[in-house]
């Protein structure tokens, strides 16, 4: 198969301090970006003013089209890093039309795309004589996986920068001190907005209050532990940020329809993330459960 992607730049890695921004800029070629650490809100600016925002987390790969106008707001709390390559593209008949491509793909355990992107970085540093040709082949394979699957594609996750910053703060707190109830005041300070602004922004996006949404995330964490650990109900309640097993049991029963002990006996018959799927909170789960605290000195 003749390679269709011609790299315009070497594959490289950029590092950003907390709160860094980049753009807006206009792209004259295609750009593939994969997030290594931290996070970013990637904004695609449209002439009609209907901008699109995508939260990029470690493992997320994004693909920007030639001719697009974009900007980045990097993690306001943590240090961030990403790898990228610019390339031109011929018109292959084995790829979907460019307008049908997703904007982002979230790497999962079975996906090869994260390993392929890592391989591109290694090839960029290689002195082997065939490294450039191999890079072109790998880049073509990345494009095929990204645009055609059959792997799951995550697209059109519109989350405001303030909400993303607040959820990143929650993730950092949970990773450092364990799961606990984080107040709206704490999250608003981390996002540099008022409590009212943060609450309204979250509710506009997810159609429920932020505290309730985070409680469902904590309950989902508990549901996973019920299925995949020997922890006692007291231990699971504490690990999910509940003061005692009785309060935990009431809230769990309300969300899942059965008590925690009954849920545990069912084994793998139920999806622990089902309440999050029903309420469209998977993005909140992804941000709060995947991010790691990378602040210096932590």
C-alpha positions in Angstrom: 0.0 0.0 0.0 1.5 3.4 -1.0 1.8 5.7 2.0 -0.6 8.6 1.9 0.7 10.7 4.8 3.8 12.7 4.2 5.3 14.2 7.5 6.0 17.9 7.4 7.7 17.9 10.8 9.6 15.4 12.9 7.6 13.7 15.6 8.4 15.6 18.8 7.2 16.2 22.4 6.2 19.6 23.9 6.0 20.3 27.7 3.8 23.0 29.3 3.6 24.5 32.7 0.3 24.8 34.4 -2.1 27.3 32.8 -0.2 27.6 29.5 -2.1 28.5 26.3 -1.4 28.2 22.6 -3.2 29.9 19.7 -5.6 30.7 18.1 -3.7 29.6 15.0 -4.7 28.4 11.5 -3.3 25.1 10.4 -2.1 24.7 6.9 -1.6 20.9 7.2 -3.0 18.0 9.2 -1.7 17.5 12.8 -1.9 14.5 15.0 -1.6 15.1 18.7 -1.5 12.6 21.6 -1.6 13.6 25.2 1.1 12.1 27.5 0.4 13.8 30.8 -1.8 16.5 32.2 -4.8 17.7 30.1 -5.9 20.4 27.8 -9.1 21.9 26.4 -8.8 21.9 22.6 -11.0 24.5 20.9 -11.8 24.4 17.2 -12.9 27.9 16.2 -15.6 28.1 13.4 -16.4 31.3 11.4 -20.0 31.2 12.6 -18.8 31.5 16.2 -20.1 27.9 17.2 -16.8 26.8 18.6 -16.2 23.1 19.6 -14.3 22.2 22.8 -12.7 18.9 23.5 -11.1 17.7 26.7 -7.9 16.0 26.0 -6.6 13.5 28.6 -3.6 11.1 28.7 -4.3 8.5 26.1 -6.4 10.8 24.0 -5.4 11.3 20.4 -6.7 14.2 18.4 -6.6 14.9 14.7 -6.8 18.5 13.4 -7.7 19.2 9.8 -5.8 21.4 7.4 -7.5 24.8 7.2 -8.9 24.7 10.7 -8.4 27.4 13.3 -7.7 26.1 16.8 -6.3 26.9 20.3 -5.3 25.0 23.4 -5.8 25.8 27.1 -3.4 23.5 29.0 -4.1 22.0 32.5 -4.4 24.9 35.0 -3.0 22.8 37.9 -0.7 20.1 36.5 2.2 20.0 34.1 1.3 18.7 30.7 3.1 17.1 27.8 2.0 15.9 24.3 3.6 14.5 21.2 2.7 15.7 17.7 3.4 15.4 14.0 2.3 17.6 11.1 1.7 15.9 7.8 0.2 16.4 4.3 -2.3 13.9 3.0 -3.0 12.6 -0.5 -6.5 11.4 -1.3 -6.6 7.6 -0.6 -9.6 5.5 -1.4 -9.1 3.3 1.6 -9.8 6.1 4.2 -13.2 7.7 4.9 -13.8 11.2 3.6 -12.0 13.8 5.8 -15.3 15.5 6.8 -16.4 12.1 8.4 -13.3 11.8 10.6 -13.7 12.0 14.3 -11.9 14.8 16.1 -10.6 12.6 19.0 -10.0 9.0 19.9 -9.6 7.8 23.4 -7.1 4.9 23.7 -8.4 1.8 25.5 -6.6 -1.3 26.6 -7.2 -3.2 23.4 -6.4 -0.4 21.1 -3.0 -0.3 19.3 -3.1 3.4 18.7 -1.2 4.4 21.9 1.6 1.9 21.1 1.7 3.1 17.5 2.0 6.7 18.6 4.8 5.7 21.0 6.5 3.9 18.2 6.4 7.0 16.0 8.3 8.9 18.8 10.9 6.1 18.9 11.3 6.1 15.1 11.9 9.9 15.1 15.0 9.3 17.3 16.2 6.3 15.4 19.3 6.4 13.3 18.3 3.3 11.3 18.3 3.8 7.6 14.7 2.7 7.1 13.3 4.7 10.0 11.8 7.3 7.8 10.0 4.8 5.6 8.8 2.9 8.6 7.5 6.2 10.1 5.4 6.8 7.0 3.9 3.3 7.2 3.1 3.6 10.9 1.5 7.0 10.4 -0.7 5.6 7.7 -1.7 2.8 10.1 -2.5 5.3 12.9 -4.7 7.2 10.4 -6.5 4.0 9.4 -7.2 3.0 13.0 -8.2 6.6 14.0 -10.6 7.1 11.1 -12.0 3.6 10.5 -11.8 1.7 13.8 -13.2 -0.8 14.5 -12.1 0.5 17.8 -14.4 2.8 19.9 -14.2 6.4 19.1 -14.8 9.2 21.6 -16.0 12.4 19.9 -17.7 15.8 20.5 -17.1 16.0 24.2 -17.9 19.6 24.9 -16.8 20.5 28.3 -16.0 24.1 29.4 -12.5 25.0 30.5 -13.8 25.9 34.0 -15.6 22.6 34.5 -12.6 20.7 33.2 -10.3 22.5 35.6 -12.6 21.8 38.5 -12.8 18.1 37.7 -9.0 18.0 37.3 -8.7 19.5 40.7 -11.0 16.8 42.1 -8.9 14.1 40.4 -5.7 15.5 41.9 -7.2 15.6 45.4 -8.5 12.1 45.1 -5.2 10.8 43.9 -3.3 12.4 46.7 -5.5 12.2 49.7 -8.1 9.6 48.8 -11.7 10.1 47.7 -13.6 12.7 49.7 -16.3 15.2 49.2 -14.7 18.2 47.5 -16.6 21.4 48.1 -17.9 23.7 45.4 -15.8 26.5 46.9 -12.6 24.5 46.5 -13.4 23.6 42.9 -14.4 27.1 42.0 -11.1 28.5 43.4 -9.2 25.9 41.4 -11.0 26.9 38.2 -10.7 30.6 39.0 -14.4 31.2 38.7 -17.3 31.9 41.1 -19.2 29.1 42.7 -22.3 30.2 40.8 -20.6 30.3 37.4 -19.1 26.8 37.9 -22.5 25.4 39.1 -24.4 26.9 36.2 -21.8 25.8 33.6 -21.8 22.2 34.9 -25.5 22.0 35.0 -25.8 23.4 31.5 -23.4 20.6 30.3 -24.6 17.6 32.3 -28.1 18.6 33.4 -27.6 17.9 37.1 -25.8 19.5 40.0 -22.0 18.9 40.4 -22.2 17.5 43.9 -24.8 14.9 42.8 -22.7 14.0 39.7 -19.6 13.4 41.8 -21.6 11.3 44.2 -22.6 9.1 41.3 -18.9 8.8 40.3 -18.0 7.8 43.9 -20.8 5.2 43.9 -19.5 3.8 40.6 -16.1 3.5 42.1 -17.7 1.6 44.9 -19.6 -0.7 42.5 -16.3 -1.6 40.8 -14.8 -2.5 44.2 -17.9 -4.6 45.1 -17.3 -6.6 41.9 -13.5 -6.7 42.0 -12.2 -6.7 45.6 -12.6 -8.5 48.9 -12.9 -5.2 50.8 -15.5 -5.1 53.5 -18.6 -2.8 53.0 -17.1 -0.5 55.6 -13.8 -0.3 53.6 -15.6 0.3 50.3 -17.7 3.0 51.9 -14.6 4.8 53.2 -12.8 4.4 49.9 -15.7 6.0 48.1 -15.8 8.9 50.5 -18.8 8.0 52.6 -18.7 8.5 56.4 -20.4 5.2 57.3 -21.7 2.0 55.6 -25.3 2.9 56.4 -25.3 6.2 54.5 -23.3 4.5 51.7 -25.9 1.7 51.5 -28.8 4.1 51.3 -27.2 6.1 48.5 -26.0 3.1 46.6 -29.5 1.5 46.8 -31.0 4.7 45.4 -28.6 4.7 42.5 -28.4 1.0 41.7 -31.8 -0.2 42.8 -30.4 -2.9 45.2 -28.2 -2.8 48.4 -24.4 -3.1 48.0 -24.4 -6.7 49.5 -26.9 -7.8 46.9 -25.0 -6.1 44.1 -21.8 -7.9 45.2 -23.6 -11.3 45.0 -24.6 -10.6 41.4 -20.9 -10.7 40.4 -20.4 -9.4 36.8 -24.0 -9.5 35.7 -24.4 -5.7 35.9 -22.4 -2.8 34.6 -20.9 -0.7 37.4 -21.0 2.4 35.2 -24.7 2.0 34.2 -25.9 4.9 36.3 -23.3 7.1 34.7 -24.2 5.9 31.2 -27.9 6.7 31.9 -27.1 10.2 33.1 -24.4 10.9 30.4 -21.7 11.3 33.1 -19.1 9.1 31.5 -16.9 12.1 30.7 -17.0 13.1 34.4 -15.9 9.6 35.3 -13.1 9.7 32.7 -11.7 13.0 33.9 -11.9 12.3 37.6 -10.7 8.7 37.5 -8.0 8.8 34.9 -6.0 11.9 35.7 -3.0 11.8 38.0 -1.6 14.4 40.3 1.6 15.6 38.7 2.1 18.8 40.7 5.7 19.4 41.7 6.5 18.2 45.3 3.4 16.0 45.5 
